[in-house]
């Protein structure tokens, strides 16, 4: 393969572009909105004709002595054909048990035949109840004992919510039954499974049973909505596409249950029955979300990812074909695809149950979803009775799976939060340690190691900030001659403690004596050059005699014995005084002059004299010249300077 030129600018991968990263982050929600828009558009374009105008008002009465025969039959034919040909007594009807109301996916209208027996000699008011709010079209008719035919109003979730007798999610027809046997014919049309769970009840029974069923389903829906809000907040905070797919799964499950229970048409969109037609779209989105979420939650090999992507594409094709009247792409085909996809995901999870820490969470959630889907599927073909529990089996399983996954994600986030908190604590401790080290380093740079007072650089900096031409000052250097002697006699620890105590007393005494005239050095009145030499500075006043008197007072205080505990001694202090700018224009020269004056041990206070300093300087130069001349003289005279 040819290599690229060295001077060619490398382009970043497409996945690293900010726009594509943002698009990938919110892709699940984009697919959700596009799928909902597509399903709603096709539903509006293929909306059925409106139900016939009919005034539906009724009063629900009490329980009635009406018995529904356990044996029922069905015929794959529309009700109009059965009534026109009077086929309700023919022998072409298929038997159907009362507890097994599902006949599968015939993809054509089916008419159910049931027999109602009314005891007594008087007509009885009763209610026909079909607790299946998800059925698209229900058209009943009564064949009375005298042979008269009474057609009842058409209902179904394809029509607005007002097109019903009682404002409850289930379908209710108040009827008046004549004494004897009455034949009930009910045409059922549905885009999914065809079934007819019918019961005859009084008004109180209808209200009590409907209220209890709505209450527990609403409670489970509330839990799922809370988990959805929690998941959405996590998605908004962490911006992970895997968690977004879990949110899409929850939204699809919630919508599916709102349609199955009739709560959506009852509470949220009573005037838009077209929204009920998105059930196939939402079920396909659930399978897509589950397949796409799995690789984000667990480590899946490449082959497994490709198979999951294949199930997602199959569900996507079904999503596109579901709103269209295609003969081979109904909900039965989708159930087979989803069952295979769920089984494959479950097998993947079980294979990593011991490798992945949180595989048990995913295994439980997938198992709950698969069991719920299997129960809901088997009820459509008559293997399970059609009850509110079996109708909501997929919802309950998906809700339990979503809650388990949310708890697993929450535990993952909690552990990550603990790790981050531990890292933050370590960072804070490191910052505190760094700040303490910086403070210690700053203190070492600015203060003397033993006394803790400002050192020579700080003294020179403080004096350098003063313009001695405009503000003359006096610098005093105190020499404690006996410190080394005390250190040898008492030990360095005791000597240093005594020195620090003495300097604290001297600092307070200088502040009290000099007041505002004392030049502060980094907050202190005195600085330490070394353990023997210490210095302070004061502004010069207009009266030199008064300044001299203050300096003599300080010198007298220095000459007094120092008492601390059982110790009482004299430091043999001598103080050298230098004036700026007379004895130097910079801090170093003034400090040198004061140090030279402090070497005079004949007086407790000595003022720097330039003549004496010059004489001593000449004397030191002479001594150095003599030392340099001695080797040359020894070599010339032939002296033997080696020790004997």
BELCORGI-V379460 format. One record per backbone hydrogen bond with DSSP energy under -1.0 kcal/mol. NH is the residue of the N-H (numbers start at 1). CO is the residue of the C=O. If there is no record, write none. Layout:
nh->[NH | NH]
co->[CO | CO]
This chain:
nh->[8 | 16 | 17 | 21 | 22 | 23 | 24 | 25 | 26 | 30 | 31 | 32 | 33 | 34 | 35 | 36 | 37 | 38 | 39 | 40 | 41 | 42 | 43 | 44 | 45 | 46 | 66 | 67 | 69 | 72 | 73 | 74 | 75 | 77 | 82 | 83 | 84 | 85 | 87 | 90 | 94 | 96 | 103 | 104 | 110 | 111 | 112 | 113 | 114 | 116 | 117 | 118 | 119 | 124 | 126 | 128 | 129 | 130 | 132 | 135 | 137 | 138 | 139 | 141 | 142 | 143 | 144 | 147 | 150 | 152 | 155 | 157 | 158 | 159 | 161 | 163 | 164 | 168 | 171 | 173 | 175 | 177 | 180 | 182 | 183 | 184 | 185 | 186 | 187 | 188 | 189 | 194 | 196 | 198 | 199 | 201 | 203 | 206 | 207 | 208 | 209 | 210 | 211 | 212 | 213 | 214 | 215 | 216 | 217 | 218 | 219 | 220 | 221 | 222 | 223 | 224 | 225 | 226 | 227 | 228 | 229 | 230 | 231 | 232 | 233 | 234 | 235 | 236 | 237 | 238 | 239 | 244 | 245 | 246 | 247 | 248 | 249 | 250 | 251 | 252 | 253 | 254 | 255 | 256 | 257 | 258 | 259 | 260 | 261 | 264 | 266 | 267 | 268 | 269 | 272 | 275 | 276 | 277 | 278 | 282 | 283 | 284 | 285 | 286 | 287 | 288 | 289 | 290 | 291 | 292 | 293 | 294 | 297 | 298 | 305 | 306 | 307 | 308 | 309 | 310 | 311 | 312 | 313 | 314 | 315 | 316 | 317 | 318 | 319 | 320 | 321 | 322 | 326 | 334 | 335 | 336 | 337 | 338 | 339 | 340 | 341 | 342 | 343 | 344 | 345 | 346 | 347 | 348 | 349 | 350 | 351 | 353 | 356 | 359 | 362 | 363 | 364 | 365 | 366 | 367 | 368 | 369 | 370 | 371 | 372 | 373 | 374 | 375 | 376 | 377 | 378 | 379 | 383 | 387 | 391 | 392 | 393 | 396 | 397 | 398 | 399 | 400 | 401 | 402 | 403 | 404 | 405 | 406 | 407 | 408 | 409 | 410 | 411 | 412 | 413 | 414 | 415 | 416 | 417 | 418 | 419 | 420 | 421 | 422 | 423 | 424 | 425 | 426 | 427 | 428 | 429 | 430 | 431 | 432 | 433 | 434 | 435 | 436 | 437 | 438 | 439 | 440 | 441 | 442 | 443 | 444 | 445 | 446 | 447 | 448 | 452 | 455 | 459 | 460 | 461 | 462 | 463 | 464 | 465 | 466 | 468 | 471 | 473 | 474 | 475 | 476 | 477 | 478 | 479 | 480 | 481 | 482 | 483 | 486 | 487 | 488 | 489 | 490 | 491 | 495 | 496 | 497 | 498 | 499 | 500 | 501 | 502 | 503 | 504 | 505 | 506 | 507 | 508 | 509 | 510 | 511 | 512 | 513 | 514 | 515 | 517 | 518 | 519 | 521 | 524 | 527 | 528 | 529 | 530 | 534 | 535 | 536 | 538 | 539 | 540 | 547 | 548 | 549 | 550 | 551 | 552 | 553 | 554 | 555 | 556 | 557 | 558 | 559 | 562 | 564 | 567 | 569 | 574 | 575 | 576 | 577 | 578 | 580 | 583 | 590 | 591 | 592 | 593 | 594 | 595 | 596 | 597 | 598 | 600 | 606 | 608 | 613 | 614 | 615 | 616 | 617 | 618 | 619 | 620 | 621 | 622 | 623 | 624 | 625 | 626 | 627 | 628 | 629 | 630 | 633 | 634 | 635 | 636 | 637 | 639]
co->[5 | 13 | 14 | 17 | 18 | 19 | 20 | 21 | 22 | 26 | 27 | 28 | 29 | 30 | 31 | 32 | 33 | 34 | 35 | 36 | 37 | 38 | 39 | 40 | 41 | 42 | 64 | 117 | 115 | 96 | 113 | 94 | 111 | 75 | 78 | 79 | 80 | 81 | 82 | 87 | 74 | 72 | 194 | 380 | 188 | 75 | 186 | 73 | 184 | 182 | 67 | 180 | 65 | 177 | 175 | 173 | 199 | 171 | 130 | 132 | 189 | 155 | 187 | 185 | 150 | 183 | 148 | 144 | 142 | 140 | 138 | 135 | 136 | 156 | 270 | 160 | 162 | 166 | 130 | 128 | 126 | 124 | 118 | 116 | 143 | 114 | 141 | 112 | 139 | 110 | 137 | 104 | 101 | 196 | 129 | 127 | 61 | 202 | 203 | 204 | 205 | 206 | 207 | 208 | 209 | 210 | 211 | 212 | 213 | 214 | 215 | 216 | 217 | 218 | 219 | 220 | 221 | 222 | 223 | 224 | 225 | 226 | 227 | 228 | 229 | 230 | 231 | 232 | 233 | 234 | 235 | 240 | 241 | 242 | 243 | 244 | 245 | 246 | 247 | 248 | 249 | 250 | 251 | 252 | 253 | 254 | 255 | 256 | 257 | 258 | 262 | 263 | 264 | 264 | 269 | 272 | 273 | 274 | 275 | 278 | 279 | 280 | 281 | 282 | 283 | 284 | 285 | 286 | 287 | 288 | 289 | 290 | 293 | 294 | 301 | 302 | 303 | 304 | 305 | 306 | 307 | 308 | 309 | 310 | 311 | 312 | 313 | 314 | 315 | 316 | 317 | 318 | 324 | 330 | 331 | 332 | 333 | 334 | 335 | 336 | 337 | 338 | 339 | 340 | 341 | 342 | 343 | 344 | 345 | 346 | 347 | 350 | 352 | 356 | 358 | 359 | 360 | 361 | 362 | 363 | 364 | 365 | 366 | 367 | 368 | 369 | 370 | 371 | 372 | 373 | 374 | 375 | 378 | 385 | 387 | 388 | 390 | 392 | 393 | 394 | 395 | 396 | 397 | 398 | 399 | 400 | 401 | 402 | 403 | 404 | 405 | 406 | 407 | 408 | 409 | 410 | 411 | 412 | 413 | 414 | 415 | 416 | 417 | 418 | 419 | 420 | 421 | 422 | 423 | 424 | 425 | 426 | 427 | 428 | 429 | 430 | 431 | 432 | 433 | 434 | 435 | 436 | 437 | 438 | 439 | 440 | 441 | 442 | 443 | 453 | 448 | 446 | 455 | 456 | 457 | 458 | 459 | 460 | 461 | 463 | 466 | 467 | 580 | 538 | 578 | 536 | 576 | 534 | 574 | 532 | 479 | 571 | 480 | 482 | 483 | 484 | 485 | 486 | 487 | 491 | 492 | 493 | 494 | 495 | 496 | 497 | 498 | 499 | 500 | 501 | 502 | 503 | 504 | 505 | 506 | 507 | 508 | 509 | 510 | 511 | 514 | 515 | 537 | 524 | 521 | 535 | 454 | 533 | 533 | 478 | 527 | 476 | 474 | 517 | 472 | 543 | 544 | 545 | 546 | 547 | 548 | 549 | 550 | 551 | 552 | 553 | 554 | 555 | 569 | 567 | 564 | 562 | 479 | 604 | 477 | 606 | 475 | 473 | 579 | 586 | 587 | 588 | 589 | 590 | 591 | 592 | 593 | 594 | 597 | 575 | 577 | 609 | 610 | 611 | 612 | 613 | 614 | 615 | 616 | 617 | 618 | 619 | 620 | 621 | 622 | 623 | 624 | 625 | 626 | 629 | 630 | 631 | 632 | 633 | 634]
